[in-house]
């Protein structure tokens, strides 16, 4: 089925909206490619050119190549109909139909915060970013940003230092780290968080992909904080998307007439962002009433997940990392893995020394 999901995104002239239209009328991605041209032409928005494009065998051939790349990278795909597709994105009018993901963090974590800002971050901006991330530690929030220079990379690195999961949303394939200077950090993010993109493997960053990337950051977040921003730029685009998606938006006020304070001050002045004065502003806005009971894993103590695990095993280990220990019934419900298959996977992981069983049918990471 993954083959047909990928193939839909490769059909020329078919975007996220048309993909949903096709699947809605045909019933499944596979059914789209098996549908006769006459049926396709009855679907609103589908003309002869698109109907012919769907029938081209080269689309499935290319999808096979992409699927092999995904498997080689030990990555996953999330189609909008999949149960584990990010729930915060599912209802958005312009959400990606399909995304590629390499990592272990839960994309449906209960608390997620977006931190964005200028690539030309000042010491002040980096300090505020670190302050915010540290304040999120007791709440176990997942930090979302874009892996760019400046505020973005400061947010990711602060999260790693605090042991918080962090998601890097990319404007390239999961195997194309941009900027390349952030490769080491990206590797660390893969162990404690994840790399997420709507671009298939091998795609290099392009100017048009960055605004699209920003909408994913906004959509994934419960609250978006613009730390520093010029009068124009990607951080302001992210804030605009966040407002459109009815997310909480904050901006950190800066010094008057400073180039990278202009954007934040403008957002506050135009009532498109609340003023950030302290971490508690964010906590109160999203009603995170109390810290999480989940244990924290600072960098000095956080074990990296093993590389030689299957997708299902990685999912189990990720859930156990988040919960500390978990009953097998809860693991089955959260992972959607059938109980019989889950029991076999847990037994295998226990034999390999990755998990241990506890009384009462509970499990935890070793």
N, C-alpha and C positions, 0 to 999 in steps of 0.2 A: 504493500500500500504506500510505503514511503516514496517509492519510485514515482508514482502518479502524482503525489503531492508536490514533489519537486518539479516534475514535468510541467505542471500547471503554471508555475512561476516563470517558466522558460518560454512560454508561448508568446511570440511577438504581439504586441498590442493588447495584452491581457494583464491588467493590474489587479490590485487587491479587491476592488469592488466587483470587477467582472468575474474574478475567481469565485467569490461568494455567490454570485448570480448563477454561474455554471453549475456549481455543486448543489445549490438549492434546487435547481430544475432537474438535474440528472440524478441526484441522490448520493453520489460519492465521486471522488477524483477519478477513480478508475472508470466509472460509468461515463464520465465526460469523454474519455478517449475512445470508448466503445460506441458512443452515440452516433447514429447516421447523420450526415450533413443536414438533412431535412429537419431533424429534431433540433439540432443546434440553431438553425436559422429561425426557429420559433421563439428563441430566448431573447428577451429585450436586451439591446445593446450588442448583439452578436450579428455581424454581417457576413457576407460571403468570404471576405478576406480572412477574418478571424476563424471562421468555420474551416477554411482550408488549412490555416496554420495549425489548428488543433490536430488535424489529420496527418500532418507531416511526420514521418517516422524519425526524422532527425531529432525531434524534440525528445522522444523517449530515449534515443541513443545518448544524447547529451545528459539527460537525467541519470542514466546509468553511470556515466562517468562521474557526475557530481556525487552520487550516492556512495561510490567507492571511495572518493576523497573523504566524505564525512566519516565513513567507517574507519578509514586509515587514521584519521585524526582523533578517533574515539570521541567524536562529537555526537550530538543529538539534534533532531529537528522537532519543532513544535508547530503543528498545523492548527489553524484556528478552531477546528472541530475536536482536537485532542483534549482529553480531560485535564491534562497537566499543562495546557497552554496558559500563560499568565492571565489570571482572572481579571486583573486590573485593566488589561488591554482588551479583553474579549468584547466589551460593549462599545468600544470607541469606533467612530465612523470611519477612521482612516488607519486602523490598526493593521500591522503586517499580517498577511494571510499565512505566512510561513516564516519561521526564524530558525537560525542555527545557533547551537549553544554548546560551549565546551566549559565544563565546570561542575561544581558540586552544590553550590548554594541553591536554596529554594527560591524559585522565581515567584512563588506565591507566599512568601514569608509574611507574617502578620503585620510587621512594621518595616516600612521602607522610606528612606529619605534621599532626595536628589540634591547633590551639591555641585554647582556649576559656577563658572566664572571665566575671567580673562586668561589668555595664555601668558600674559605679561604680569603675573601675580607679584604683588609687593610682599615684603616681610609681614606687614599688617594683615594682608589677605590670607597668607599661609597660617599665621597664628590663629586667626579667627576660625579658619577651616579646621585646624587641629582641635581647637576648643570645642567646636560643635560635635566633631566625631567622638571625642572623649566623653562628652556629655551623653551621647547616645549609647555608650557602652553598657550601663546598667539596664537599658531597655532592650538590648539585643537587636537593635535596628540594623537592617541591611542598607548599606550605603551605595547609591547608584550615581555613576558619573561617566565621563566619556573618554578617559585615558589620554586626554590631550595634555599639552604642557600647562604649567601654571596651577590654577585651582584644582583642575580635575585630578592631576597626578598627586597633588598634595592630599586630596580627599582619599584616594585609593591607598596611599602609603600610610596615612594616619589610621585608616581602618585595619590594615594588616598589622600595624603595631599594637592596636587595641584588641586584636582577635575578633573583629567584627567581619561578617561576610560582606563582600563588596562586589558589585556587578559593573563591569566595564562594557558599556554599549558602544559598538564600533561602527565606523563608516567604511568598513572593508570586510573581507572574509575573516573567519576566526583564525586563519593561519597567516594573515598579513597584519603584523603589528605596526601601527602607525601612531606616533613616530617610532622608528626602530630603536631609539635610545631607551624606550620603555619596555623592551623585551623582557628584561629580568623581572620587572614588576609584574608584567603580564603573566609570566610563569608562576609567580607567587599567587596572583589572583586566581589562577586556574585551580590552585590547591585549596584555597579557603573561600573563594567566591566563584565567579564565572565570567566568561567572555560571551557576549550576546550580540548578534547581528542579523539583519535580514538579507545580507549579501552572501552569496554562495562562496565556498572556498576558492581562493585564488584571486578574488576581486580586489583590486587596488583602490585606495581612497580616491574619491572624486568630489569636486565642489558641490555637486547636487545631492550627494549622499549625506552630507553633514546635517543640513536642516531636517532630513528624514530621520537621521539618528536621534536628533534632539527630541522629536515627538515621542520616541520610545522611552527616553529618560523621563520625560514629563509624565507619560502614561503609567509607568511602573511605580512612580513615587506617590506617597500619601501627601508629602509636603516637599516643595522645591525651594531651595535657598540659593539666591544669586549672591555670591560673596563679593566679587568685584567685577565690573563690566564697563566697557567703553560705551559711548553713545550709541554705537551699533555693534552687532556681533551675535555669535551663536548663543550666548547665555540669555540674551533678551528674547531670542526666538524660542528657547526652551521655556522661558517664563510665559510667553504668549500662548504656547501650547498648553501649559499647565493651567492657565486661566480658562482656556477654552474647554478643558477637561474637568473644570470645577475642582482642581486641586488647590490646596493651601499654598500660597506663594509669599515668600519673605525676601527682603533685600537688606543687605548690610549697609548702613549709611557710611559714607566716606567723606574725606576732606573736600571742602569746596574747591572747585576749579581743577581738581586732580583728574587727569584723563580717565583713569580706571575707576573713578567714583561716579562719573557722570551718568552711566547707565543705571546704577543702583538708585542714585538720588532721584533720577527721572521716574523710575518705577514707583517709588514711594510718593513723589509729588503728584503723580497722575492716578494714585489709588489703584495701581495695578499690582502692588505688592505691599504687604504689611512691613513695618519697620522691625528689623531684628535688633534687639538690645541685649538679649541673654538667651541661653539655651531653653530656659523654661517657657519662653514665648512659643517655641515650636511644640513642646510637650503639651502645652495647654490647647494649642490650636487643633492638634490631631487627637486630643483626648487620650493620650497614653497615660492612664491614671497612675499606674504603678510599674516599677521595674519588673522585668521578666524573671521568672524563676530558673530559666535555662542557664546552665553554667557557661562561663566565658572561657575562651581559650586564647590567652595572649600569645604573641608570636613565639616567645621563648618556650612555650609548652604545647603549642598546637601541632599535632602530628599531621604530616601531609598524607592525603589518601593515596593508597597504592595505585600504581599505574596499570597493573595487570589484573584489572577487574572488569567484569561485564557492565553493561549499562544498568541492569537491574541491581547488581551488587553495589555499584557506585551510588545508586539512589538510596539503598538501605543504609550504607555507611553515612551518607549525607544526613539522613533523617536522625540517625543515632547521634551524630555530632551535634545536631541542633537540640535534641531533647535530653541528652545525657544517658538516660535509659528509657526503654519503651516496651510496652506489652506487645506481644506478637499480633494481637487483634488490632491494635492501633497502627502498627507498622503496615499491616495488610490494607487497612482502610486508607491511610495516608499515601501509600505507594501504589495502590490499586493492583497490587500483585496478588493473585489467588493464593489462598492459605497453604495449599499443598506445595505449590511452587516456592512460596516464601520459606516454608519450613526447610526445604531442601537447600535453598540458597544460604540460609542462616547456618545450617549444619556445615556446609562447605566453608563458609567464612570462619566458623569456629575452629574447624580443623586446621585452617591456614593461619590461625592466630590473630585474626583481625577483630573478632568480637568474642564476648563471653556470655554465657547464659546465666541468668540469675533466678532465684526462686520466684515462683508465681508466673512463669512463662515470660519473663522480661529479658531484654538483651541490652548490652552496652558495648561501646568501643573498648578495645584493650588499650 
